[in-house]
Amino acid sequence: METNGKMVNNDLNDLIYKLKNEDERYAGISKRLQIVYWVLVPIYLVFITRDIIVKSSVTDIIGSFCFLFGMIAFALLFSYYYREYKYVDYAQPTLIMLKKAVRRYTPFYGMGWLVFLGVLLINIGLSTRSLFDSDLLTIQLIFWGAMIGAVLIGLAIWQVRYRPIRDEALRLIREMEG
């Protein structure tokens, strides 16, 4: 039994080391992406202002607003992820900390609705700006193909990089609970 306790402790220490590194890395990525989107917001405000000044069509102005709100949704999303990964409390009871780690390293957790909202707003922006364009179907096929491709690439990265961390945390949780 003593050996098992030492193994769990060593496994836990290794996992916490990996979690801290990945949490720090993911917080950095989230911060950079948040900055990118907050920089894009004033750019889209300029586009909206230009559309209004040159008296663009209502659909172009609506499209620009949809892009703007999509960028804001992504900026808020990455702000949330930054805080989520930057301020992880490793001093919590081990079981609680591991369960939160499992949640963090599970695909589509938490703010998935904000991702969907941002993608939907950007798609609406594309659609309204090309509403009377004969290539609307082509634009939709390319857009949704790119979104599906991005999800598949993200899941492949998760499978290789993050799933082992999540699975190790789940294994330790089962050992502690059972």
Number of C-alpha atoms within 10 A of each C-alpha: 6 7 8 10 12 11 12 16 13 12 15 17 12 12 19 19 12 13 22 15 12 17 21 17 14 17 22 16 15 23 19 15 18 23 14 15 21 16 13 17 18 12 13 18 15 13 17 20 14 13 17 14 9 8 11 12 12 13 16 22 21 17 24 26 20 24 26 24 19 26 24 18 21 22 24 19 22 24 18 18 21 22 13 16 21 18 11 16 12 14 8 10 9 15 15 14 18 24 16 14 21 21 14 18 22 15 16 12 11 13 13 12 13 15 17 14 15 24 21 15 22 22 20 20 24 20 20 20 19 17 16 10 11 9 11 16 13 9 16 14 12 12 16 13 12 12 13 12 12 12 13 12 12 12 16 13 12 17 13 10 13 19 18 14 22 22 14 17 25 16 14 21 18 11 12 12 8 6
